[in-house]
Amino acid sequence: MNVRTSENLSVEEKNAHPPTPRAGHPQPRLRGAYDAWHQRIFDSDPSYDDSLSPWYQLVCEYMGDVTGLRILEVACGRGGFVRLLANAGARVTGCDFSGAALHATRLKLCSNGHPPPVELIQGDAQRLPFADHSFDVVISCETIEHLPEVQAALREMYRVTRPGGRLFLTTPNYFNFMGLYEIYARFRHPARQDDQPFDRRQWFPQVRRWIRRAGWTILCTDGTVHQFPFLPGRNPVRWRSLESSRAVRKLLSPFAYTYFVAAAKPERTSTR
């Protein structure tokens, strides 16, 4: 297992994207906030396997066999899905903004004494430290809503994917009852703070537009997690039976809380 930061990348990778933020850029402050957030979540349950999350299960359903594929997970978090992909035979690179998240990933990968061959790199999704056309597949789950420059990130994912390669992306969608509840909560509790340091509310048409603008061709969409906030102050109720049928799930995907997009980079790409 190899762990690198932007300070020990190859010359080619450094030239792919300058790692130094502009003066006044909020990156160091945001990174520190995410280090604290990831450490808090990891400390609350170090054994939790995040690969069981519904968004990862949806990606697995569409991704198929990964043996030998060069896969990048952008914002790999605490590493559960990186471990699952490596154990399935993929050549995995996990990249995250947070050093605390990568430390948790490293602990998880080494938990049985036989860590799989995974490369972990600290880097910004909006300025990925990889050369062009480096990966067959890029995975981004529950990430773009936490990025100040979402369009830049999607273009970077496009850049580092080989022609013909694929993107599997999930992100929250507020075109549903959760969105209505968010409007209510903003008026009812204007001082309420989000759990994460940066969080954007978005609708599925915006997500589709951002992906297309970055150059991707959308292959299909889907969605999972249908939640209903019936009582203020209580956790939303998830209606799992709506997700038991794939046909029904796809039909209702515009209203799902977790929106899924599979996209491809065209075989022949123009200079962007």
C-alpha positions in Angstrom: 0.0 0.0 0.0 1.4 3.4 -1.0 0.4 6.7 0.5 1.4 10.0 -1.1 0.6 13.6 -0.8 1.0 16.4 -3.3 4.5 17.0 -2.1 5.9 13.7 -3.4 4.1 13.3 -6.7 6.0 12.8 -9.9 6.9 15.8 -12.1 4.2 14.7 -14.7 1.5 14.6 -12.0 2.6 18.0 -10.6 2.4 19.5 -14.0 -1.1 18.0 -14.5 -2.3 20.3 -11.9 -0.5 22.8 -9.6 -1.1 21.8 -6.0 -0.5 25.2 -4.4 -3.7 27.1 -3.6 -4.0 30.8 -4.4 -3.5 33.4 -1.8 -6.7 33.7 0.3 -8.1 30.4 -1.0 -10.1 28.7 1.8 -8.5 25.3 1.1 -6.4 25.0 4.3 -9.2 26.0 6.5 -11.7 23.7 4.8 -9.2 20.8 4.9 -8.7 21.3 8.7 -12.5 21.2 9.2 -12.8 18.0 7.2 -9.9 16.4 9.1 -11.9 17.1 12.3 -15.1 15.8 10.8 -13.6 12.5 9.5 -11.8 11.9 12.8 -15.1 12.4 14.7 -17.0 10.0 12.5 -14.2 7.4 12.5 -13.8 7.5 16.3 -17.6 7.0 16.8 -17.4 3.6 15.1 -14.0 2.5 13.8 -15.3 -0.9 12.6 -18.2 0.5 10.5 -18.0 -0.7 6.9 -19.1 2.2 4.7 -19.1 0.0 1.6 -22.6 -1.2 2.8 -24.0 2.3 2.1 -26.9 2.3 -0.4 -25.0 4.5 -2.9 -22.1 2.0 -3.0 -24.5 -0.9 -3.4 -26.0 0.9 -6.4 -22.6 1.5 -8.0 -21.8 -2.2 -7.6 -25.0 -3.1 -9.3 -24.0 -1.2 -12.4 -20.2 -1.5 -12.5 -19.9 -5.2 -13.1 -16.5 -7.0 -13.1 -13.6 -4.8 -12.0 -10.8 -7.2 -12.3 -7.7 -5.4 -13.6 -9.4 -2.1 -14.0 -7.6 1.1 -13.0 -10.1 2.7 -10.7 -10.0 6.1 -8.9 -12.3 6.8 -6.1 -12.5 10.6 -5.6 -13.1 11.5 -2.0 -12.6 7.9 -0.8 -13.4 8.9 2.8 -12.6 6.2 5.3 -11.9 3.5 2.7 -14.5 0.8 2.9 -15.2 0.9 -0.8 -11.5 1.1 -1.7 -11.0 -2.1 0.2 -14.0 -3.8 -1.5 -12.7 -2.9 -5.0 -9.1 -4.0 -4.2 -10.3 -7.3 -2.9 -12.4 -7.7 -6.1 -9.2 -7.4 -8.2 -9.2 -3.8 -9.3 -6.1 -1.6 -9.3 -7.4 1.0 -7.0 -6.3 4.5 -6.2 -8.1 6.3 -3.3 -7.9 10.1 -3.2 -9.1 12.3 -0.5 -8.8 16.0 0.6 -8.5 14.9 4.2 -5.4 13.4 5.8 -7.5 12.1 8.6 -9.7 10.2 6.2 -6.7 8.6 4.5 -5.3 7.7 7.9 -8.6 5.9 8.8 -8.5 4.2 5.4 -4.9 3.0 6.1 -6.0 1.5 9.4 -9.0 -0.2 7.8 -6.9 -1.7 5.0 -4.3 -3.0 7.5 -6.8 -4.4 10.0 -6.3 -8.0 9.0 -2.5 -7.8 8.7 -2.6 -8.3 4.9 -3.4 -4.9 3.3 -4.4 -5.1 -0.4 -2.4 -3.3 -3.1 -4.0 0.1 -2.9 -2.5 3.6 -3.6 -3.8 6.4 -1.3 -3.1 10.0 -2.4 -4.1 13.2 -0.6 -5.4 15.6 -3.1 -8.2 18.1 -4.0 -11.0 16.8 -6.2 -11.1 20.2 -7.9 -7.4 19.9 -8.8 -6.7 16.2 -9.1 -3.0 15.3 -8.9 -3.0 12.8 -11.8 -1.9 12.8 -15.4 -4.5 12.8 -18.2 -6.2 9.5 -19.1 -4.9 7.7 -16.0 -7.9 5.6 -15.1 -10.5 3.3 -16.7 -13.2 4.2 -14.1 -13.7 7.1 -11.8 -16.1 6.8 -8.8 -17.5 9.8 -6.9 -20.1 9.0 -4.3 -21.8 11.6 -2.1 -19.0 14.1 -2.9 -19.8 16.9 -5.4 -22.3 18.4 -3.0 -19.4 19.2 -0.7 -17.2 20.9 -3.3 -17.2 24.7 -3.8 -16.2 24.3 -7.4 -18.3 21.4 -8.6 -17.9 22.0 -12.3 -14.1 22.1 -12.0 -14.2 18.8 -10.2 -16.2 17.1 -12.9 -13.9 18.4 -15.6 -10.9 17.0 -13.6 -12.6 13.6 -13.3 -13.1 13.8 -17.1 -9.5 14.7 -17.7 -8.0 11.8 -15.8 -10.3 9.2 -17.3 -9.2 7.5 -20.5 -11.3 7.9 -23.6 -14.1 5.3 -23.4 -13.7 5.2 -19.6 -16.7 5.5 -17.3 -17.9 7.7 -14.4 -20.1 6.4 -11.6 -21.5 9.2 -9.5 -24.0 9.6 -6.7 -25.1 12.7 -4.9 -28.1 13.9 -2.8 -31.1 15.2 -4.7 -33.6 17.5 -3.1 -36.4 17.2 -5.7 -38.5 15.4 -3.1 -40.0 15.7 0.4 -36.5 16.1 1.8 -36.2 19.3 -0.3 -39.5 20.6 1.0 -38.3 19.8 4.6 -35.1 21.7 3.9 -37.1 24.8 2.9 -39.2 24.5 6.1 -36.1 24.0 8.3 -34.3 27.0 6.9 -37.2 29.3 7.9 -38.0 27.5 11.2 -34.3 27.2 12.3 -32.3 29.8 10.5 -29.2 29.3 12.7 -29.1 25.5 12.0 -25.7 24.3 11.0 -25.0 21.5 8.5 -23.2 18.4 9.8 -20.4 18.7 7.2 -18.2 21.8 6.8 -19.5 22.5 3.3 -22.9 21.2 1.9 -24.8 22.2 -1.2 -28.5 21.6 -1.8 -29.2 20.6 -5.4 -31.7 19.1 -7.8 -31.2 16.2 -10.2 -31.5 18.5 -13.4 -28.5 20.5 -12.1 -26.5 17.4 -11.6 -27.2 16.2 -15.1 -26.3 19.6 -16.6 -23.0 19.8 -14.7 -22.0 16.3 -15.9 -22.8 17.1 -19.5 -21.0 20.4 -19.4 -17.8 18.6 -18.3 -17.9 16.6 -21.5 -19.4 13.3 -20.2 -22.1 11.4 -22.1 -24.8 10.2 -19.7 -25.5 6.5 -20.1 -28.2 6.0 -17.5 -29.6 7.3 -14.3 -31.1 5.7 -11.2 -31.8 6.5 -7.6 -32.2 5.0 -4.2 -33.2 6.0 -0.7 -36.8 7.4 -0.6 -37.2 9.3 2.7 -40.1 11.1 4.2 -39.6 13.5 7.1 -43.0 13.0 8.7 -42.2 14.5 12.1 -39.9 17.5 12.7 -37.0 16.6 14.9 -37.2 12.9 14.1 -35.2 10.9 11.6 -36.9 10.6 8.2 -38.7 7.3 7.4 -37.2 5.3 4.6 -39.7 3.6 2.3 -37.6 0.5 1.3 -40.4 -1.2 -0.7 -40.1 1.5 -3.4 -36.5 0.3 -4.0 -37.2 -3.5 -4.2 -38.1 -3.4 -7.9 -35.4 -2.0 -10.2 -38.0 -0.9 -12.7 -40.0 1.1 -10.1 -36.8 2.4 -8.6 -35.6 3.8 -12.0 -39.0 5.3 -12.6 -38.9 7.1 -9.3 -35.2 8.1 -9.5 -35.9 11.8 -10.0 -37.5 11.8 -6.5 -34.9 9.6 -4.8 -32.6 11.2 -2.2 -29.6 9.5 -3.6 -29.3 10.2 -7.3 -27.1 8.0 -9.5 -25.5 8.7 -12.9 -23.4 6.4 -15.0 -21.6 8.3 -17.8 -18.8 7.7 -20.3 -16.0 9.7 -21.8 -16.3 9.6 -25.6 -13.7 7.5 -27.4 -12.7 10.6 -29.4 -12.4 13.7 -27.4 -11.7 17.3 -28.4 -9.1 19.3 -26.6 -10.7 20.9 -23.6 
